[in-house]
Amino acid sequence: MGSIFKPKMPPLPPVQPAPPPPSSEVSQEEKDAIAAEQAAVERKRRGRKSTILTSPLGVEEEAETENKTLLGS
């Protein structure tokens, strides 16, 4: 009765070896391109940093709240 409810499994196919990993050598041109991209990112980061007017603690100046407006006083 066991063979009726549990048919025999076919044999598994043979395991193929993994392909060799790609070489990690980078040509000089690719190194130059990567260095140029990193320099551009650093240059942009420095440019943006100069526009930030607050510190990590927030604005340190007093707010001007006593100005006259067109709608009142």
PDB file of N, H, CA, C and O in Angstrom:
ATOM      1  N   MET A   1       0.796  -1.183   0.000  1.00  0.00           N
ATOM      2  CA  MET A   1       0.000   0.000   0.000  1.00  0.00           C
ATOM      3  C   MET A   1       0.848   1.260   0.000  1.00  0.00           C
ATOM      4  O   MET A   1       0.370   2.312  -0.425  1.00  0.00           O
ATOM      5  N   GLY A   2       2.056   1.192   0.449  1.00  0.00           N
ATOM      6  H   GLY A   2       2.444   0.337   0.794  1.00  0.00           H
ATOM      7  CA  GLY A   2       2.903   2.367   0.527  1.00  0.00           C
ATOM      8  C   GLY A   2       3.273   2.912  -0.840  1.00  0.00           C
ATOM      9  O   GLY A   2       3.438   4.122  -0.998  1.00  0.00           O
ATOM     10  N   SER A   3       3.410   2.022  -1.850  1.00  0.00           N
ATOM     11  H   SER A   3       3.277   1.039  -1.721  1.00  0.00           H
ATOM     12  CA  SER A   3       3.822   2.499  -3.168  1.00  0.00           C
ATOM     13  C   SER A   3       2.677   3.175  -3.910  1.00  0.00           C
ATOM     14  O   SER A   3       2.933   3.936  -4.844  1.00  0.00           O
ATOM     15  N   ILE A   4       1.460   2.936  -3.543  1.00  0.00           N
ATOM     16  H   ILE A   4       1.252   2.319  -2.785  1.00  0.00           H
ATOM     17  CA  ILE A   4       0.327   3.580  -4.207  1.00  0.00           C
ATOM     18  C   ILE A   4       0.246   5.051  -3.792  1.00  0.00           C
ATOM     19  O   ILE A   4      -0.031   5.918  -4.620  1.00  0.00           O
ATOM     20  N   PHE A   5       0.488   5.327  -2.515  1.00  0.00           N
ATOM     21  H   PHE A   5       0.713   4.622  -1.842  1.00  0.00           H
ATOM     22  CA  PHE A   5       0.347   6.679  -2.019  1.00  0.00           C
ATOM     23  C   PHE A   5       1.627   7.504  -2.099  1.00  0.00           C
ATOM     24  O   PHE A   5       1.564   8.732  -2.036  1.00  0.00           O
ATOM     25  N   LYS A   6       2.777   6.868  -2.237  1.00  0.00           N
ATOM     26  H   LYS A   6       2.828   5.871  -2.289  1.00  0.00           H
ATOM     27  CA  LYS A   6       4.055   7.569  -2.312  1.00  0.00           C
ATOM     28  C   LYS A   6       4.816   7.063  -3.537  1.00  0.00           C
ATOM     29  O   LYS A   6       5.587   6.108  -3.440  1.00  0.00           O
ATOM     30  N   PRO A   7       4.601   7.702  -4.692  1.00  0.00           N
ATOM     31  CA  PRO A   7       5.336   7.243  -5.882  1.00  0.00           C
ATOM     32  C   PRO A   7       6.819   7.597  -5.755  1.00  0.00           C
ATOM     33  O   PRO A   7       7.196   8.527  -5.042  1.00  0.00           O
ATOM     34  N   LYS A   8       7.642   6.835  -6.462  1.00  0.00           N
ATOM     35  H   LYS A   8       7.336   6.080  -7.042  1.00  0.00           H
ATOM     36  CA  LYS A   8       9.079   7.071  -6.417  1.00  0.00           C
ATOM     37  C   LYS A   8       9.405   8.389  -7.112  1.00  0.00           C
ATOM     38  O   LYS A   8       8.852   8.706  -8.165  1.00  0.00           O
ATOM     39  N   MET A   9      10.321   9.157  -6.498  1.00  0.00           N
ATOM     40  H   MET A   9      10.771   8.899  -5.642  1.00  0.00           H
ATOM     41  CA  MET A   9      10.752  10.433  -7.068  1.00  0.00           C
ATOM     42  C   MET A   9      11.801  10.170  -8.149  1.00  0.00           C
ATOM     43  O   MET A   9      12.647   9.291  -7.989  1.00  0.00           O
ATOM     44  N   PRO A  10      11.751  10.922  -9.241  1.00  0.00           N
ATOM     45  CA  PRO A  10      12.794  10.748 -10.257  1.00  0.00           C
ATOM     46  C   PRO A  10      14.129  11.267  -9.710  1.00  0.00           C
ATOM     47  O   PRO A  10      14.145  12.110  -8.813  1.00  0.00           O
ATOM     48  N   PRO A  11      15.238  10.769 -10.243  1.00  0.00           N
ATOM     49  CA  PRO A  11      16.549  11.219  -9.745  1.00  0.00           C
ATOM     50  C   PRO A  11      16.768  12.700 -10.089  1.00  0.00           C
ATOM     51  O   PRO A  11      16.335  13.172 -11.140  1.00  0.00           O
ATOM     52  N   LEU A  12      17.447  13.423  -9.189  1.00  0.00           N
ATOM     53  H   LEU A  12      17.799  13.039  -8.335  1.00  0.00           H
ATOM     54  CA  LEU A  12      17.735  14.837  -9.401  1.00  0.00           C
ATOM     55  C   LEU A  12      18.798  15.007 -10.481  1.00  0.00           C
ATOM     56  O   LEU A  12      19.684  14.163 -10.615  1.00  0.00           O
ATOM     57  N   PRO A  13      18.717  16.091 -11.253  1.00  0.00           N
ATOM     58  CA  PRO A  13      19.763  16.326 -12.263  1.00  0.00           C
ATOM     59  C   PRO A  13      21.090  16.624 -11.574  1.00  0.00           C
ATOM     60  O   PRO A  13      21.094  17.074 -10.428  1.00  0.00           O
ATOM     61  N   PRO A  14      22.221  16.382 -12.250  1.00  0.00           N
ATOM     62  CA  PRO A  14      23.531  16.639 -11.634  1.00  0.00           C
ATOM     63  C   PRO A  14      23.733  18.144 -11.398  1.00  0.00           C
ATOM     64  O   PRO A  14      23.262  18.976 -12.174  1.00  0.00           O
ATOM     65  N   VAL A  15      24.426  18.464 -10.337  1.00  0.00           N
ATOM     66  H   VAL A  15      24.808  17.789  -9.706  1.00  0.00           H
ATOM     67  CA  VAL A  15      24.689  19.852  -9.968  1.00  0.00           C
ATOM     68  C   VAL A  15      25.820  20.397 -10.841  1.00  0.00           C
ATOM     69  O   VAL A  15      26.874  19.772 -10.963  1.00  0.00           O
ATOM     70  N   GLN A  16      25.595  21.563 -11.444  1.00  0.00           N
ATOM     71  H   GLN A  16      24.738  22.070 -11.345  1.00  0.00           H
ATOM     72  CA  GLN A  16      26.636  22.183 -12.271  1.00  0.00           C
ATOM     73  C   GLN A  16      27.499  23.076 -11.393  1.00  0.00           C
ATOM     74  O   GLN A  16      26.985  23.707 -10.469  1.00  0.00           O
ATOM     75  N   PRO A  17      28.798  23.144 -11.660  1.00  0.00           N
ATOM     76  CA  PRO A  17      29.666  24.011 -10.856  1.00  0.00           C
ATOM     77  C   PRO A  17      29.338  25.484 -11.121  1.00  0.00           C
ATOM     78  O   PRO A  17      28.885  25.848 -12.206  1.00  0.00           O
ATOM     79  N   ALA A  18      29.575  26.312 -10.116  1.00  0.00           N
ATOM     80  H   ALA A  18      29.943  26.016  -9.235  1.00  0.00           H
ATOM     81  CA  ALA A  18      29.300  27.739 -10.244  1.00  0.00           C
ATOM     82  C   ALA A  18      30.280  28.370 -11.234  1.00  0.00           C
ATOM     83  O   ALA A  18      31.438  27.956 -11.300  1.00  0.00           O
ATOM     84  N   PRO A  19      29.830  29.371 -12.007  1.00  0.00           N
ATOM     85  CA  PRO A  19      30.754  30.023 -12.945  1.00  0.00           C
ATOM     86  C   PRO A  19      31.809  30.823 -12.176  1.00  0.00           C
ATOM     87  O   PRO A  19      31.547  31.255 -11.053  1.00  0.00           O
ATOM     88  N   PRO A  20      32.970  31.023 -12.746  1.00  0.00           N
ATOM     89  CA  PRO A  20      34.017  31.776 -12.038  1.00  0.00           C
ATOM     90  C   PRO A  20      33.581  33.236 -11.860  1.00  0.00           C
ATOM     91  O   PRO A  20      32.897  33.779 -12.727  1.00  0.00           O
ATOM     92  N   PRO A  21      33.961  33.869 -10.764  1.00  0.00           N
ATOM     93  CA  PRO A  21      33.574  35.265 -10.544  1.00  0.00           C
ATOM     94  C   PRO A  21      34.259  36.181 -11.568  1.00  0.00           C
ATOM     95  O   PRO A  21      35.355  35.881 -12.039  1.00  0.00           O
ATOM     96  N   PRO A  22      33.604  37.298 -11.906  1.00  0.00           N
ATOM     97  CA  PRO A  22      34.226  38.212 -12.871  1.00  0.00           C
ATOM     98  C   PRO A  22      35.473  38.844 -12.266  1.00  0.00           C
ATOM     99  O   PRO A  22      35.587  38.981 -11.048  1.00  0.00           O
ATOM    100  N   SER A  23      36.393  39.221 -13.122  1.00  0.00           N
ATOM    101  H   SER A  23      36.301  39.110 -14.112  1.00  0.00           H
ATOM    102  CA  SER A  23      37.630  39.816 -12.633  1.00  0.00           C
ATOM    103  C   SER A  23      37.338  41.199 -12.063  1.00  0.00           C
ATOM    104  O   SER A  23      36.495  41.929 -12.584  1.00  0.00           O
ATOM    105  N   SER A  24      38.040  41.555 -10.990  1.00  0.00           N
ATOM    106  H   SER A  24      38.725  40.962 -10.566  1.00  0.00           H
ATOM    107  CA  SER A  24      37.801  42.824 -10.321  1.00  0.00           C
ATOM    108  C   SER A  24      38.787  43.900 -10.761  1.00  0.00           C
ATOM    109  O   SER A  24      38.882  44.950 -10.126  1.00  0.00           O
ATOM    110  N   GLU A  25      39.505  43.653 -11.822  1.00  0.00           N
ATOM    111  H   GLU A  25      39.427  42.800 -12.338  1.00  0.00           H
ATOM    112  CA  GLU A  25      40.465  44.636 -12.304  1.00  0.00           C
ATOM    113  C   GLU A  25      39.726  45.769 -13.007  1.00  0.00           C
ATOM    114  O   GLU A  25      38.815  45.533 -13.801  1.00  0.00           O
ATOM    115  N   VAL A  26      40.127  46.999 -12.706  1.00  0.00           N
ATOM    116  H   VAL A  26      40.867  47.191 -12.061  1.00  0.00           H
ATOM    117  CA  VAL A  26      39.511  48.179 -13.291  1.00  0.00           C
ATOM    118  C   VAL A  26      40.587  48.895 -14.100  1.00  0.00           C
ATOM    119  O   VAL A  26      41.712  49.081 -13.636  1.00  0.00           O
ATOM    120  N   SER A  27      40.222  49.294 -15.319  1.00  0.00           N
ATOM    121  H   SER A  27      39.308  49.144 -15.696  1.00  0.00           H
ATOM    122  CA  SER A  27      41.208  49.970 -16.157  1.00  0.00           C
ATOM    123  C   SER A  27      41.464  51.376 -15.632  1.00  0.00           C
ATOM    124  O   SER A  27      40.695  51.893 -14.822  1.00  0.00           O
ATOM    125  N   GLN A  28      42.536  51.984 -16.090  1.00  0.00           N
ATOM    126  H   GLN A  28      43.161  51.564 -16.748  1.00  0.00           H
ATOM    127  CA  GLN A  28      42.904  53.330 -15.647  1.00  0.00           C
ATOM    128  C   GLN A  28      41.839  54.345 -16.063  1.00  0.00           C
ATOM    129  O   GLN A  28      41.575  55.294 -15.324  1.00  0.00           O
ATOM    130  N   GLU A  29      41.227  54.161 -17.230  1.00  0.00           N
ATOM    131  H   GLU A  29      41.441  53.390 -17.830  1.00  0.00           H
ATOM    132  CA  GLU A  29      40.185  55.084 -17.684  1.00  0.00           C
ATOM    133  C   GLU A  29      38.974  55.037 -16.747  1.00  0.00           C
ATOM    134  O   GLU A  29      38.402  56.075 -16.416  1.00  0.00           O
ATOM    135  N   GLU A  30      38.588  53.833 -16.324  1.00  0.00           N
ATOM    136  H   GLU A  30      39.053  52.990 -16.593  1.00  0.00           H
ATOM    137  CA  GLU A  30      37.461  53.702 -15.412  1.00  0.00           C
ATOM    138  C   GLU A  30      37.791  54.312 -14.053  1.00  0.00           C
ATOM    139  O   GLU A  30      36.926  54.929 -13.430  1.00  0.00           O
ATOM    140  N   LYS A  31      39.035  54.148 -13.582  1.00  0.00           N
ATOM    141  H   LYS A  31      39.737  53.647 -14.087  1.00  0.00           H
ATOM    142  CA  LYS A  31      39.455  54.756 -12.324  1.00  0.00           C
ATOM    143  C   LYS A  31      39.374  56.273 -12.414  1.00  0.00           C
ATOM    144  O   LYS A  31      38.927  56.928 -11.472  1.00  0.00           O
ATOM    145  N   ASP A  32      39.806  56.841 -13.549  1.00  0.00           N
ATOM    146  H   ASP A  32      40.168  56.309 -14.315  1.00  0.00           H
ATOM    147  CA  ASP A  32      39.744  58.293 -13.734  1.00  0.00           C
ATOM    148  C   ASP A  32      38.304  58.785 -13.745  1.00  0.00           C
ATOM    149  O   ASP A  32      38.006  59.835 -13.177  1.00  0.00           O
ATOM    150  N   ALA A  33      37.398  58.033 -14.390  1.00  0.00           N
ATOM    151  H   ALA A  33      37.639  57.179 -14.851  1.00  0.00           H
ATOM    152  CA  ALA A  33      35.994  58.426 -14.453  1.00  0.00           C
ATOM    153  C   ALA A  33      35.362  58.392 -13.058  1.00  0.00           C
ATOM    154  O   ALA A  33      34.594  59.285 -12.699  1.00  0.00           O
ATOM    155  N   ILE A  34      35.685  57.372 -12.285  1.00  0.00           N
ATOM    156  H   ILE A  34      36.309  56.647 -12.576  1.00  0.00           H
ATOM    157  CA  ILE A  34      35.147  57.260 -10.920  1.00  0.00           C
ATOM    158  C   ILE A  34      35.661  58.406 -10.057  1.00  0.00           C
ATOM    159  O   ILE A  34      34.899  58.990  -9.286  1.00  0.00           O
ATOM    160  N   ALA A  35      36.944  58.732 -10.180  1.00  0.00           N
ATOM    161  H   ALA A  35      37.563  58.258 -10.806  1.00  0.00           H
ATOM    162  CA  ALA A  35      37.519  59.836  -9.400  1.00  0.00           C
ATOM    163  C   ALA A  35      36.876  61.168  -9.784  1.00  0.00           C
ATOM    164  O   ALA A  35      36.642  62.008  -8.915  1.00  0.00           O
ATOM    165  N   ALA A  36      36.586  61.374 -11.072  1.00  0.00           N
ATOM    166  H   ALA A  36      36.776  60.691 -11.778  1.00  0.00           H
ATOM    167  CA  ALA A  36      35.947  62.619 -11.514  1.00  0.00           C
ATOM    168  C   ALA A  36      34.531  62.726 -10.955  1.00  0.00           C
ATOM    169  O   ALA A  36      34.117  63.808 -10.540  1.00  0.00           O
ATOM    170  N   GLU A  37      33.787  61.631 -10.938  1.00  0.00           N
ATOM    171  H   GLU A  37      34.123  60.752 -11.276  1.00  0.00           H
ATOM    172  CA  GLU A  37      32.434  61.636 -10.382  1.00  0.00           C
ATOM    173  C   GLU A  37      32.454  61.959  -8.887  1.00  0.00           C
ATOM    174  O   GLU A  37      31.635  62.746  -8.412  1.00  0.00           O
ATOM    175  N   GLN A  38      33.381  61.359  -8.150  1.00  0.00           N
ATOM    176  H   GLN A  38      34.046  60.719  -8.536  1.00  0.00           H
ATOM    177  CA  GLN A  38      33.470  61.615  -6.719  1.00  0.00           C
ATOM    178  C   GLN A  38      33.855  63.063  -6.447  1.00  0.00           C
ATOM    179  O   GLN A  38      33.345  63.669  -5.504  1.00  0.00           O
ATOM    180  N   ALA A  39      34.753  63.632  -7.265  1.00  0.00           N
ATOM    181  H   ALA A  39      35.167  63.140  -8.032  1.00  0.00           H
ATOM    182  CA  ALA A  39      35.139  65.029  -7.093  1.00  0.00           C
ATOM    183  C   ALA A  39      33.952  65.947  -7.352  1.00  0.00           C
ATOM    184  O   ALA A  39      33.782  66.943  -6.650  1.00  0.00           O
ATOM    185  N   ALA A  40      33.125  65.627  -8.353  1.00  0.00           N
ATOM    186  H   ALA A  40      33.264  64.817  -8.923  1.00  0.00           H
ATOM    187  CA  ALA A  40      31.947  66.445  -8.651  1.00  0.00           C
ATOM    188  C   ALA A  40      30.952  66.391  -7.500  1.00  0.00           C
ATOM    189  O   ALA A  40      30.363  67.413  -7.147  1.00  0.00           O
ATOM    190  N   VAL A  41      30.758  65.222  -6.913  1.00  0.00           N
ATOM    191  H   VAL A  41      31.236  64.392  -7.200  1.00  0.00           H
ATOM    192  CA  VAL A  41      29.836  65.085  -5.786  1.00  0.00           C
ATOM    193  C   VAL A  41      30.331  65.904  -4.601  1.00  0.00           C
ATOM    194  O   VAL A  41      29.538  66.590  -3.956  1.00  0.00           O
ATOM    195  N   GLU A  42      31.625  65.845  -4.303  1.00  0.00           N
ATOM    196  H   GLU A  42      32.269  65.287  -4.827  1.00  0.00           H
ATOM    197  CA  GLU A  42      32.177  66.619  -3.190  1.00  0.00           C
ATOM    198  C   GLU A  42      32.043  68.118  -3.443  1.00  0.00           C
ATOM    199  O   GLU A  42      31.749  68.881  -2.523  1.00  0.00           O
ATOM    200  N   ARG A  43      32.252  68.532  -4.663  1.00  0.00           N
ATOM    201  H   ARG A  43      32.491  67.913  -5.411  1.00  0.00           H
ATOM    202  CA  ARG A  43      32.142  69.949  -5.020  1.00  0.00           C
ATOM    203  C   ARG A  43      30.702  70.428  -4.827  1.00  0.00           C
ATOM    204  O   ARG A  43      30.479  71.517  -4.299  1.00  0.00           O
ATOM    205  N   LYS A  44      29.734  69.632  -5.246  1.00  0.00           N
ATOM    206  H   LYS A  44      29.916  68.747  -5.675  1.00  0.00           H
ATOM    207  CA  LYS A  44      28.335  69.994  -5.069  1.00  0.00           C
ATOM    208  C   LYS A  44      27.968  70.025  -3.586  1.00  0.00           C
ATOM    209  O   LYS A  44      27.211  70.894  -3.154  1.00  0.00           O
ATOM    210  N   ARG A  45      28.493  69.094  -2.817  1.00  0.00           N
ATOM    211  H   ARG A  45      29.108  68.388  -3.168  1.00  0.00           H
ATOM    212  CA  ARG A  45      28.184  69.031  -1.391  1.00  0.00           C
ATOM    213  C   ARG A  45      28.700  70.285  -0.685  1.00  0.00           C
ATOM    214  O   ARG A  45      28.010  70.845   0.166  1.00  0.00           O
ATOM    215  N   ARG A  46      29.913  70.726  -1.036  1.00  0.00           N
ATOM    216  H   ARG A  46      30.474  70.271  -1.727  1.00  0.00           H
ATOM    217  CA  ARG A  46      30.457  71.933  -0.428  1.00  0.00           C
ATOM    218  C   ARG A  46      29.644  73.153  -0.821  1.00  0.00           C
ATOM    219  O   ARG A  46      29.458  74.054  -0.004  1.00  0.00           O
ATOM    220  N   GLY A  47      29.150  73.204  -2.063  1.00  0.00           N
ATOM    221  H   GLY A  47      29.300  72.472  -2.727  1.00  0.00           H
ATOM    222  CA  GLY A  47      28.353  74.334  -2.521  1.00  0.00           C
ATOM    223  C   GLY A  47      27.027  74.430  -1.794  1.00  0.00           C
ATOM    224  O   GLY A  47      26.591  75.532  -1.459  1.00  0.00           O
ATOM    225  N   ARG A  48      26.386  73.325  -1.543  1.00  0.00           N
ATOM    226  H   ARG A  48      26.740  72.430  -1.815  1.00  0.00           H
ATOM    227  CA  ARG A  48      25.110  73.311  -0.835  1.00  0.00           C
ATOM    228  C   ARG A  48      25.286  73.645   0.641  1.00  0.00           C
ATOM    229  O   ARG A  48      24.417  74.271   1.247  1.00  0.00           O
ATOM    230  N   LYS A  49      26.399  73.231   1.213  1.00  0.00           N
ATOM    231  H   LYS A  49      27.106  72.722   0.721  1.00  0.00           H
ATOM    232  CA  LYS A  49      26.622  73.427   2.632  1.00  0.00           C
ATOM    233  C   LYS A  49      26.719  74.912   2.983  1.00  0.00           C
ATOM    234  O   LYS A  49      26.350  75.306   4.090  1.00  0.00           O
ATOM    235  N   SER A  50      27.203  75.732   2.070  1.00  0.00           N
ATOM    236  H   SER A  50      27.503  75.413   1.170  1.00  0.00           H
ATOM    237  CA  SER A  50      27.352  77.152   2.361  1.00  0.00           C
ATOM    238  C   SER A  50      26.014  77.875   2.390  1.00  0.00           C
ATOM    239  O   SER A  50      25.949  78.998   2.889  1.00  0.00           O
ATOM    240  N   THR A  51      24.945  77.276   1.876  1.00  0.00           N
ATOM    241  H   THR A  51      24.998  76.364   1.471  1.00  0.00           H
ATOM    242  CA  THR A  51      23.637  77.932   1.878  1.00  0.00           C
ATOM    243  C   THR A  51      22.832  77.639   3.134  1.00  0.00           C
ATOM    244  O   THR A  51      21.786  78.253   3.346  1.00  0.00           O
ATOM    245  N   ILE A  52      23.283  76.729   3.961  1.00  0.00           N
ATOM    246  H   ILE A  52      24.132  76.230   3.789  1.00  0.00           H
ATOM    247  CA  ILE A  52      22.565  76.400   5.186  1.00  0.00           C
ATOM    248  C   ILE A  52      22.867  77.474   6.221  1.00  0.00           C
ATOM    249  O   ILE A  52      24.030  77.703   6.555  1.00  0.00           O
ATOM    250  N   LEU A  53      21.834  78.132   6.731  1.00  0.00           N
ATOM    251  H   LEU A  53      20.890  77.946   6.460  1.00  0.00           H
ATOM    252  CA  LEU A  53      22.019  79.263   7.627  1.00  0.00           C
ATOM    253  C   LEU A  53      21.758  78.930   9.090  1.00  0.00           C
ATOM    254  O   LEU A  53      21.901  79.802   9.948  1.00  0.00           O
ATOM    255  N   THR A  54      21.387  77.716   9.392  1.00  0.00           N
ATOM    256  H   THR A  54      21.271  77.009   8.695  1.00  0.00           H
ATOM    257  CA  THR A  54      21.122  77.353  10.775  1.00  0.00           C
ATOM    258  C   THR A  54      22.118  76.305  11.239  1.00  0.00           C
ATOM    259  O   THR A  54      22.779  75.642  10.439  1.00  0.00           O
ATOM    260  N   SER A  55      22.204  76.178  12.552  1.00  0.00           N
ATOM    261  H   SER A  55      21.667  76.716  13.202  1.00  0.00           H
ATOM    262  CA  SER A  55      23.056  75.149  13.132  1.00  0.00           C
ATOM    263  C   SER A  55      22.191  73.929  13.436  1.00  0.00           C
ATOM    264  O   SER A  55      20.973  73.985  13.267  1.00  0.00           O
ATOM    265  N   PRO A  56      22.793  72.832  13.879  1.00  0.00           N
ATOM    266  CA  PRO A  56      21.975  71.681  14.258  1.00  0.00           C
ATOM    267  C   PRO A  56      21.034  71.986  15.421  1.00  0.00           C
ATOM    268  O   PRO A  56      20.064  71.258  15.630  1.00  0.00           O
ATOM    269  N   LEU A  57      21.302  73.045  16.178  1.00  0.00           N
ATOM    270  H   LEU A  57      22.090  73.637  16.008  1.00  0.00           H
ATOM    271  CA  LEU A  57      20.449  73.401  17.309  1.00  0.00           C
ATOM    272  C   LEU A  57      19.284  74.297  16.897  1.00  0.00           C
ATOM    273  O   LEU A  57      18.404  74.572  17.712  1.00  0.00           O
ATOM    274  N   GLY A  58      19.264  74.755  15.651  1.00  0.00           N
ATOM    275  H   GLY A  58      19.980  74.532  14.989  1.00  0.00           H
ATOM    276  CA  GLY A  58      18.181  75.609  15.179  1.00  0.00           C
ATOM    277  C   GLY A  58      18.641  77.037  14.994  1.00  0.00           C
ATOM    278  O   GLY A  58      19.835  77.328  15.068  1.00  0.00           O
ATOM    279  N   VAL A  59      17.701  77.922  14.754  1.00  0.00           N
ATOM    280  H   VAL A  59      16.731  77.686  14.694  1.00  0.00           H
ATOM    281  CA  VAL A  59      18.001  79.332  14.557  1.00  0.00           C
ATOM    282  C   VAL A  59      18.391  79.937  15.901  1.00  0.00           C
ATOM    283  O   VAL A  59      17.694  79.745  16.897  1.00  0.00           O
ATOM    284  N   GLU A  60      19.502  80.666  15.929  1.00  0.00           N
ATOM    285  H   GLU A  60      20.068  80.823  15.120  1.00  0.00           H
ATOM    286  CA  GLU A  60      19.985  81.229  17.181  1.00  0.00           C
ATOM    287  C   GLU A  60      19.630  82.705  17.336  1.00  0.00           C
ATOM    288  O   GLU A  60      19.867  83.267  18.405  1.00  0.00           O
ATOM    289  N   GLU A  61      19.078  83.349  16.327  1.00  0.00           N
ATOM    290  H   GLU A  61      18.885  82.893  15.459  1.00  0.00           H
ATOM    291  CA  GLU A  61      18.733  84.763  16.386  1.00  0.00           C
ATOM    292  C   GLU A  61      17.308  84.926  16.895  1.00  0.00           C
ATOM    293  O   GLU A  61      16.492  84.010  16.799  1.00  0.00           O
ATOM    294  N   GLU A  62      17.019  86.111  17.438  1.00  0.00           N
ATOM    295  H   GLU A  62      17.682  86.855  17.516  1.00  0.00           H
ATOM    296  CA  GLU A  62      15.672  86.415  17.891  1.00  0.00           C
ATOM    297  C   GLU A  62      14.774  86.675  16.681  1.00  0.00           C
ATOM    298  O   GLU A  62      15.214  87.251  15.686  1.00  0.00           O
ATOM    299  N   ALA A  63      13.535  86.254  16.772  1.00  0.00           N
ATOM    300  H   ALA A  63      13.178  85.786  17.581  1.00  0.00           H
ATOM    301  CA  ALA A  63      12.581  86.464  15.695  1.00  0.00           C
ATOM    302  C   ALA A  63      12.031  87.887  15.768  1.00  0.00           C
ATOM    303  O   ALA A  63      11.790  88.407  16.857  1.00  0.00           O
ATOM    304  N   GLU A  64      11.837  88.509  14.620  1.00  0.00           N
ATOM    305  H   GLU A  64      12.033  88.087  13.735  1.00  0.00           H
ATOM    306  CA  GLU A  64      11.261  89.854  14.561  1.00  0.00           C
ATOM    307  C   GLU A  64       9.745  89.711  14.527  1.00  0.00           C
ATOM    308  O   GLU A  64       9.173  89.332  13.506  1.00  0.00           O
ATOM    309  N   THR A  65       9.101  90.015  15.645  1.00  0.00           N
ATOM    310  H   THR A  65       9.566  90.323  16.475  1.00  0.00           H
ATOM    311  CA  THR A  65       7.658  89.842  15.724  1.00  0.00           C
ATOM    312  C   THR A  65       6.916  91.161  15.873  1.00  0.00           C
ATOM    313  O   THR A  65       5.685  91.149  15.913  1.00  0.00           O
ATOM    314  N   GLU A  66       7.594  92.291  15.956  1.00  0.00           N
ATOM    315  H   GLU A  66       8.593  92.302  15.923  1.00  0.00           H
ATOM    316  CA  GLU A  66       6.961  93.588  16.195  1.00  0.00           C
ATOM    317  C   GLU A  66       6.834  94.436  14.943  1.00  0.00           C
ATOM    318  O   GLU A  66       6.656  95.647  15.070  1.00  0.00           O
ATOM    319  N   ASN A  67       6.912  93.890  13.766  1.00  0.00           N
ATOM    320  H   ASN A  67       7.056  92.906  13.663  1.00  0.00           H
ATOM    321  CA  ASN A  67       6.786  94.667  12.529  1.00  0.00           C
ATOM    322  C   ASN A  67       5.335  94.998  12.241  1.00  0.00           C
ATOM    323  O   ASN A  67       4.448  94.199  12.540  1.00  0.00           O
ATOM    324  N   LYS A  68       5.078  96.168  11.663  1.00  0.00           N
ATOM    325  H   LYS A  68       5.799  96.817  11.420  1.00  0.00           H
ATOM    326  CA  LYS A  68       3.733  96.521  11.251  1.00  0.00           C
ATOM    327  C   LYS A  68       3.399  95.760   9.990  1.00  0.00           C
ATOM    328  O   LYS A  68       4.273  95.469   9.173  1.00  0.00           O
ATOM    329  N   THR A  69       2.137  95.444   9.839  1.00  0.00           N
ATOM    330  H   THR A  69       1.427  95.681  10.503  1.00  0.00           H
ATOM    331  CA  THR A  69       1.672  94.768   8.640  1.00  0.00           C
ATOM    332  C   THR A  69       0.639  95.639   7.945  1.00  0.00           C
ATOM    333  O   THR A  69       0.195  96.638   8.511  1.00  0.00           O
ATOM    334  N   LEU A  70       0.259  95.289   6.762  1.00  0.00           N
ATOM    335  H   LEU A  70       0.619  94.477   6.302  1.00  0.00           H
ATOM    336  CA  LEU A  70      -0.731  96.039   6.018  1.00  0.00           C
ATOM    337  C   LEU A  70      -2.148  95.804   6.548  1.00  0.00           C
ATOM    338  O   LEU A  70      -3.047  96.605   6.291  1.00  0.00           O
ATOM    339  N   LEU A  71      -2.344  94.732   7.271  1.00  0.00           N
ATOM    340  H   LEU A  71      -1.614  94.082   7.479  1.00  0.00           H
ATOM    341  CA  LEU A  71      -3.696  94.392   7.706  1.00  0.00           C
ATOM    342  C   LEU A  71      -4.046  94.879   9.088  1.00  0.00           C
ATOM    343  O   LEU A  71      -5.213  94.805   9.472  1.00  0.00           O
ATOM    344  N   GLY A  72      -3.109  95.369   9.845  1.00  0.00           N
ATOM    345  H   GLY A  72      -2.161  95.429   9.533  1.00  0.00           H
ATOM    346  CA  GLY A  72      -3.490  95.778  11.196  1.00  0.00           C
ATOM    347  C   GLY A  72      -2.530  96.761  11.806  1.00  0.00           C
ATOM    348  O   GLY A  72      -1.461  97.017  11.253  1.00  0.00           O
ATOM    349  N   SER A  73      -2.895  97.308  12.928  1.00  0.00           N
ATOM    350  H   SER A  73      -3.764  97.100  13.377  1.00  0.00           H
ATOM    351  CA  SER A  73      -2.220  98.311  13.737  1.00  0.00           C
ATOM    352  C   SER A  73      -1.418  99.274  12.936  1.00  0.00           C
ATOM    353  O   SER A  73      -0.795 100.175  13.497  1.00  0.00           O
TER     354      SER A  73
END
